[in-house]
Structure formats: structure tokens, C-alpha cells
Amino acid sequence: MRSTKDYHDVQTVAELITRVFCDTRPRRKVDAVYIFGESRDNEDSVLETGISLWKSGRVKRVCIPSQSSFWVTRHKEWKKRLMSGGVPESRILGIPLSHDFPPSTDAEASGLADNAKLHNWKNIFITATPLHHLRAFISTISALDRKKIKLNIFNYAGSAQSWNKNIVHSQDIQRGTRRKLIYKELEKIEHYFQKGDLISPRKTLKYLDNRGESKGQ
């Protein structure tokens, strides 16, 4: 089992969280925004963000989990929501989950890395509800590292929702207030790092230091 010393280094973790949630923005329109799958209680956060990024001219396309995955019904619902918000159907792309993992955040991140390479994308936003966004980002960078794919990932966390509201989260399984579920998310990150699925906080910070598009901003 891998040492989780990094995850108990308050300074390192504090820097990572601050930089993820206060990320710099690329100067040019990016190739895509990928919206991570969320429960019904959390989906407004990310769908509103995807629509906002499209309307502001920041992205060339909006990507969501594909209907070819386990997420068939929700893909259709999300596509309809995005179109009603002004995103053209031709600019909405379904991204298949990777078979490297069971249906999960890691499967989404791995599928996103594969498709970014396939389409030769260079710069993209990812968005997840704030509760989930840190894990989504580390999972995406871990997938890029594992597959040796070069891609500039920028964070654009979904809009905040009531932290004290009881919700259903994480594949419609976990329940609790959003503020309590933060701790479950941090436990998951540490657990998946121990398994070898995620890279360390220091390595994630190194990725941010070396990321191309935002240098000099």
C-alpha cells in the first residue's frame, strides 16, 4: 500500500485546493468543456456552468458522458437541457467511459483522456460540482499521466449549491449534506491514491506548474 504522507501535509493539500478552485483561465477559446456526471441533486451546478461557458464564447463544444455508457437516460436529459440553454446539438459531444475502470469518475477521466488524444485537443475545461471537483481534476491528471497524453486541463468548478442541504451524491448512492460529503470525497481521494489509481498532490501541483496555455497569466 502506498504512503499517504502527501495527503496529510496540510500545506501541500491547501495549495492544491486553492489552485484548483482559483485556477487561471486560458486566453483563447478552448477545444471543449467536459461536464462530469453528477446526481440529479447536483446536476444544475454543472449544466448551468456548461451553458455559461458556451454562451460566453469560451469553448468550441460541450462534452458529457456518452449514451453508449451506463448513463443512457441521463445523457439524453442533459443533452436536452444544454440545447434548451442555447448549446447547438452539433456542438454537444458524448464521451464514452473507458473500460479501464468500472463506471466511475476514473472511467470518465480515462475516457476523456482517450478522446482528447483522438480529436487532437490541446486545451479543455473540466467542470464538476464543487463537492466533486477536486477528485475529478486529480482523476483526469492521473489518467493523462498513466496514458502519457499531453493536454492542458483547466478547472472551472460548477456553481455552488447549499452546503447544508441533504442530497444524493456519487452515482446516486451516497447520502448526506454536501458539507459532510466533502470529507467522504477526501477519503476517496486518499483511498484511490493508496490503490495506485491517483497521483499524489505534489505530482498534481507539478502538472499545474508545467501546464502550457496559462503560463505568464
C-alpha positions in Angstrom: 0.0 0.0 0.0 1.4 3.5 -0.9 2.2 6.0 1.7 -0.3 8.8 2.0 2.1 11.2 3.7 1.4 13.8 1.0 -2.3 13.7 1.8 -1.5 14.6 5.4 0.8 17.5 4.5 -1.6 20.5 5.2 0.5 23.0 3.2 0.6 20.8 0.1 -3.1 20.0 0.2 -4.1 23.6 0.9 -2.0 24.8 -2.0 -3.6 22.2 -4.3 -7.2 23.0 -3.3 -6.6 26.8 -3.6 -5.0 26.4 -7.1 -7.7 24.1 -8.3 -10.6 26.3 -7.2 -8.9 29.5 -8.2 -7.4 28.3 -11.4 -6.1 30.6 -14.1 -8.1 30.8 -17.4 -6.7 30.2 -20.9 -6.6 33.3 -23.1 -8.1 31.6 -26.1 -11.3 29.7 -26.7 -10.6 26.1 -25.6 -11.4 22.9 -27.5 -14.1 21.7 -25.1 -15.6 21.7 -21.7 -16.2 18.2 -20.2 -19.0 18.0 -17.7 -18.5 15.2 -15.2 -21.6 13.0 -14.5 -23.5 14.2 -11.4 -26.6 13.1 -9.4 -29.9 14.9 -10.0 -29.3 16.9 -6.8 -26.0 18.2 -8.2 -26.6 18.5 -11.9 -27.9 22.1 -12.0 -24.4 23.2 -10.8 -22.6 21.8 -13.8 -25.2 22.2 -16.6 -25.5 25.9 -15.8 -21.8 26.2 -15.9 -21.5 24.4 -19.3 -24.2 26.6 -20.8 -22.5 29.7 -19.4 -19.1 28.7 -20.9 -20.8 28.2 -24.3 -22.7 31.5 -24.2 -19.6 33.4 -23.2 -17.7 32.0 -26.2 -15.1 30.3 -24.1 -15.5 26.8 -25.6 -15.8 25.2 -29.0 -18.0 22.3 -27.8 -19.7 20.9 -24.7 -18.9 17.3 -23.8 -20.9 15.0 -21.5 -20.8 11.3 -20.6 -21.9 9.3 -23.6 -25.2 7.5 -24.1 -23.1 4.4 -25.1 -22.1 4.2 -21.4 -24.2 3.1 -18.4 -25.6 6.7 -18.4 -28.0 6.4 -21.3 -31.1 8.1 -19.9 -29.2 10.9 -18.2 -27.2 11.6 -21.4 -30.5 12.3 -23.3 -31.8 14.5 -20.4 -28.6 16.5 -20.2 -28.4 17.0 -24.0 -32.0 18.4 -23.9 -31.1 20.7 -21.1 -28.0 22.0 -22.8 -29.9 22.6 -26.1 -32.7 24.5 -24.2 -29.9 26.6 -22.8 -28.6 27.6 -26.2 -26.0 25.0 -27.0 -26.4 23.7 -30.6 -27.0 20.0 -30.9 -24.0 19.8 -33.3 -21.7 21.2 -30.5 -22.7 18.6 -27.9 -20.4 15.5 -27.9 -20.9 12.3 -25.9 -17.7 10.9 -24.4 -17.7 7.1 -23.8 -16.5 5.9 -20.4 -13.2 3.9 -20.5 -13.3 0.2 -19.8 -10.1 0.7 -17.7 -12.3 1.1 -14.6 -15.9 0.2 -13.6 -18.3 3.1 -14.3 -16.9 5.9 -12.1 -15.1 9.2 -12.1 -11.9 7.4 -13.1 -13.7 5.8 -16.0 -14.9 9.2 -17.2 -11.4 10.7 -16.8 -9.8 7.9 -18.7 -12.4 8.1 -21.5 -11.9 11.8 -21.7 -8.1 11.4 -22.0 -8.5 8.9 -24.8 -11.0 11.1 -26.7 -8.8 14.2 -26.3 -6.0 12.3 -27.9 -8.3 11.0 -30.7 -9.5 14.5 -31.5 -6.1 16.2 -31.0 -7.4 18.6 -28.4 -4.9 20.8 -26.7 -6.8 22.8 -24.1 -10.0 21.9 -22.3 -12.0 22.9 -19.2 -13.4 20.3 -16.9 -16.4 21.0 -14.6 -17.9 19.1 -11.7 -20.0 20.2 -8.8 -17.7 21.8 -6.2 -18.1 18.8 -3.9 -16.7 16.5 -6.5 -14.4 18.8 -8.5 -11.1 18.2 -6.7 -11.4 14.4 -7.2 -12.5 14.9 -10.9 -9.4 17.0 -11.5 -6.9 14.7 -9.9 -8.5 11.7 -11.7 -8.2 13.5 -15.0 -4.5 14.4 -14.5 -3.9 10.8 -13.3 -5.4 9.5 -16.5 -3.2 11.7 -18.6 -0.1 10.7 -16.6 -1.0 7.0 -16.9 -1.5 7.2 -20.7 1.3 9.7 -21.4 -1.1 12.1 -23.0 -0.2 15.8 -23.2 -3.3 18.0 -22.6 -3.8 21.3 -20.8 -6.7 20.8 -18.3 -8.2 23.9 -16.7 -10.6 23.9 -13.8 -14.0 25.6 -13.9 -15.9 24.2 -11.0 -19.7 24.2 -11.1 -21.7 26.8 -9.3 -22.0 26.4 -5.5 -25.2 25.0 -4.0 -26.5 24.9 -0.4 -23.8 23.1 1.6 -26.3 22.2 4.4 -28.8 20.5 2.2 -29.2 16.7 2.3 -28.6 15.3 -1.1 -27.9 12.1 -3.0 -24.4 12.0 -4.4 -21.9 9.8 -6.2 -23.7 7.6 -8.7 -26.9 8.1 -6.7 -25.6 6.1 -3.8 -24.1 8.3 -1.1 -26.4 10.5 1.0 -25.8 13.4 3.4 -25.3 17.1 3.5 -22.9 18.5 0.9 -20.6 19.8 3.7 -20.4 16.3 5.3 -19.8 14.7 2.0 -16.7 16.8 1.5 -14.9 14.6 4.0 -16.1 11.4 2.1 -14.6 12.9 -1.1 -11.3 13.5 0.6 -11.3 9.9 2.0 -12.0 8.6 -1.5 -9.1 10.6 -3.0 -6.7 9.1 -0.4 -8.1 5.6 -0.8 -7.7 5.7 -4.6 -4.2 7.1 -4.2 -3.3 4.1 -2.0 -4.7 1.8 -4.6 -2.5 3.4 -7.2 -5.3 4.9 -9.3 -4.5 8.5 -8.5 -1.3 10.5 -8.5 -0.1 12.4 -5.4 -0.9 16.1 -4.5 2.7 17.0 -5.2 2.6 15.4 -8.7 -0.7 17.2 -9.4 0.9 20.5 -8.4 3.8 19.8 -10.7 1.3 19.3 -13.5 -0.2 22.8 -12.8 3.3 24.3 -12.7 4.2 22.8 -16.1 0.8 23.3 -17.9 1.3 25.2 -21.1 -1.5 27.6 -22.0 -1.8 29.5 -18.8 1.9 30.3 -18.4 2.6 34.0 -17.9 -1.0 34.8 -16.9 
